[in-house]
């Protein structure tokens, strides 16, 4: 039976809906450890140096890479993958999926969408993956 996935992602978390063509669904949440962006004055009033900013961006990039790799590890049995979210994190996940030869062709859609609840993501997945509706 086919395994269909819808993933909603931002830099803080990812919601993963796994479904089959019969409409059976499971829902899981993965939390990231990606450090939020900070303004140059957020650190006790002292301005960050360019070196410090570069280090923080590199660390943030590495954390995001680890986060997207952990999401991809949940998608290994996918036959179809839909990715959505409000931020650029969806593109980071898209690139990580494309690096996986078995999964690259399974990515069917990457779309910008607002924050969603579990119920909203399940409805979105039903619509976009052509699953039976209640």
N, C-alpha and C positions, 0 to 999 in steps of 0.2 A: 504494500500500500504506500502511496506517496506521502512524503513528509513535507508540509508546507510551513514556512516560517514568515512571521511579520516581526520586525524588530524596530522599536522606537528607541532612539538614543539621543542623549545630550552628554555634556561633559561630566555630569554627576552620576548618572545611572543609565541602565538599559532595561527595557521591558521586552521580553521575548515570548511570543505566542507561537506555540507549535500546534499545528492542526493536521488533520487528514481530510480527504475528500468527503467523508461522511459528516464532517463538522465537529468531531471530537477535538477538544482543545485543552492544552495545558498552558499555564502562565508562570513565568519566572522573572525575578528581578535580580539584576547584577548591579552592585554599587561600585563606583570607580574610586580610585585613590588619586585622581587627577587634581592637582592643586589649582584652586581658582586663580584667575588673573587678578593681579593687584596693581593699583595705580602707583606711580612712582613716589607718592607721598603717603602711602598706606603703612609704611614701616616706621612708626614712631616719629613721623614728621621729617625724617631724613630721606633725602632723595637717593634712590638706588643708582649705582654706577652702571654704566653700559655693561661692564663685565658681569655684575650681579644680575642684571636683567637678562643677559644672554644665558647665564647659568640656569636661571629660573625657567626660561623658555625651553631650554634643552631638557631640563628635568620634567617639565610639563609634557613635552613631546614624547619622552620615554615612557612616562606614566600612561599617556593616551595610547601609545603603541601596545603596551602590556594589556590595557583594558580591552582594546579591540581584538587582540589575539585571544583573550579569554572568551570573548563573545563568539568568535569564529569557532572555537573548540566546542561550543554548544550546537553548532550548525552542521557538523560533519555528515549527518545523514540526510541533509536537505535535498529535496528535488526542486524546490522553488523558494526564493528568498525575496522578501520585500523589506526595504529599509526606509525609515522615515524619521523625522525629528526636526526641531526648530533651529538647531545650530549647525556649525560646520562639522560636528562630530560624525554625522552621517556619512560625510565624504571620507573621513578617516577610516570608518568601518568599510565603506565601499572599496577603498584601496587595499585594505587588509584581505577582504574576500577575494578580490581580483588576484592577489598573490598566491592564493591557494588554487592550484590547477583544477582539482576536482570540483571546487565550488564556484569558480569564476563564471561558468556558463549558467549557473543556477540563479544568479542575481537578475531579477526581472524588472525591478523598479527601485529608484532612489528618489524620494520626494520630500519636499519641505512641508511640515505640518506643525501645528501648535502642540502644546503640552496635552497629554491624554491620560485619562484614568484607565484602569484595567478594563472596565466595561467598554469604554470608547475604543480602545485598541482592539478588543475582540470584535466589535462591530465593524471597525475599519478593515480588519483582516478578513472577515466574512465577505465584505463587499469586494475588496480588491483581489482576493484569492478565489472568488466565485464559489464560496462555500454555502451550504444550506443555511437559511435564516430561520430564526425561531418563529 
